[in-house]
Amino acid sequence: MHQLEKLIDRIIDRVNINLRKPAFDVGPYLRHLIPLDQFVRFYAFYGLTQHHPIHFRFDQSSISGSYFLGKCLVDHSVLYKNDVRGDELKAKGDIFIFENLAIPLHADEVIRIKDSYLIKNLVHNYSHDPESPEEFFIRNTASMHYANIHGSPVEGSFLGPFSTVDLTRLHDCVIGAYAYVQAGELAHRYIDPGQIRIESGDCFKFIYQFPADVLERYIHLEPGKKPSGIFMDFVENRKSDFEKIFNMVHSSNPIEVPEGASLSRYAVVIGETRISENVLVAQRAYLENSWLGIGSNAQENCYIINSRLQCRNITAHGGKVIHARLGEKVFVGFNSFLRGNPECILEIGAGCIIMPHTVIDLEEPLEIGNSRLVWGYIRNRKDLEEHSLPFEKLADIKGKMELGAMSFEGNGFKFVEAFRNRIEHILKANGAYFDGTKNHGHAQKAQVISFNTIQPYPEGILKGICPTMDICP
């Protein structure tokens, strides 16, 4: 047996031990999911800049096709085509604020991945766990295609395809396909596929559940098979465009990159596409026949096709925008799928918040007014009425309300303010407000970056495994 197969079996055993409750076996989902030959086809790579302290250690792991930035330590793990982006890790001397506590950091924070199997995931942000402020850990965890692990230390858990764990400490949980959780901390929980859950103590709770028949069409997962459905078809149909980019040793920008903007060499740009000042286009983003206004961004695994985005739009990790016109400061949440077509254009007004894991798949033209919260599954104007609220109405809520399959409990004003504050943080962090001298962010810091590649063993018992290495400044 190859060492890589033994490693996968070891990881399965570790995860299953953690998942005794709720009694979940990850083995049938992971074994033979990716052919062994795939792990030798793709190089791993890491970025070097003057702005991000480095320490990369890879020990007895397979890291095929994965990208690393910042301090990242990987032990006894399988990472297949992941983005481990440590450009927001906390630094030694920083003060981490948690509730009423001010916690000083004694060392730079690192992302530490151990005994885990991650497939095409995005790992980003920093640990929000006050018990481990210097370590953003992912341990004994299996995570399927295009899941997001965002600021969320995860231990002993299984994440379904296109799921997101956001600013949440996760212990021994199963997160279903296309589920989104932002809940502070969860332990020994099973989150149903397609459930959107946002909680903040006694302040507010937002829950929406996708209909099972709808979810089945968009993402379907069963043991022993690769995930399937509309989401998978969409990304698979464009996979060859990324393979061309990754096969190029040297490349020049395919379009003009204006002052303050950053376009990753590992992004796909097709057709009549234009980006403006202070735009950030991350690796594995996909732009086709689109225009991004000043300070907008397209993060990892985003697809923006035949669309126009005005100033300071945020398309969060995995968001997809097709045949759409977005006003200023529109937020498109994680793994949202917004698809118009040439006969059914989607128009979204300024200041709207499209909740994470929203599906808008149009059968008629649709215009969404300014400053609305939008969620769920929308095909037409009638659906929009049951899946959106103006901010002023939401802010007036004090108590409980239900609208269709959505339930809200708590303080609506604080819910809106929490989202608005987070949007401002994202814009500042990404450099949307850079004025030429001040307010640097990711877009400016990523302008000068070099990449080093790492190849696995091509044959033999170690086939697909990366040599153990420790890369320091």
Beta strands, then each sheet from edge to edge (+ up, - down):
strand 1: 44-48
strand 2: 55-59
strand 3: 67-69
strand 4: 71-75
strand 5: 78-80
strand 6: 83-85
strand 7: 95-98
strand 8: 101-104
strand 9: 110-114
strand 10: 117-119
strand 11: 122-124
strand 12: 135-139
strand 13: 142-143
strand 14: 148-150
strand 15: 154-155
strand 16: 158-159
strand 17: 164-166
strand 18: 168-171
strand 19: 174-175
strand 20: 180-182
strand 21: 184-187
strand 22: 190-191
strand 23: 195-200
strand 24: 204-209
strand 25: 262-263
strand 26: 268-270
strand 27: 274-275
strand 28: 280-281
strand 29: 286-288
strand 30: 291-292
strand 31: 297-298
strand 32: 303-305
strand 33: 308-309
strand 34: 314-315
strand 35: 320-322
strand 36: 324-326
strand 37: 331-332
strand 38: 337-339
strand 39: 346-348
strand 40: 353-354
strand 41: 359-361
strand 42: 366-368
strand 43: 372-374
strand 44: 377-378
strand 45: 388-390
strand 46: 398-403
strand 47: 406-411
strand 48: 450-454
strand 49: 469-471
sheet 1: 46+ 47- 24+ 23- 20- 17- 14- 11- 6- 3- 1- 48+
sheet 2: 21+ 18+ 15+ 12+ 9+ 4+ 2+ 49-
sheet 3: 5+ 10+ 13+ 16+ 19+ 22+
sheet 4: 7+ 8-
sheet 5: 25+ 28+ 31+ 34+ 37+ 40+ 43+ 45-
sheet 6: 26+ 29+ 32+ 35+ 38+ 41+ 44+
sheet 7: 27+ 30+ 33+ 36+ 39+ 42+
end
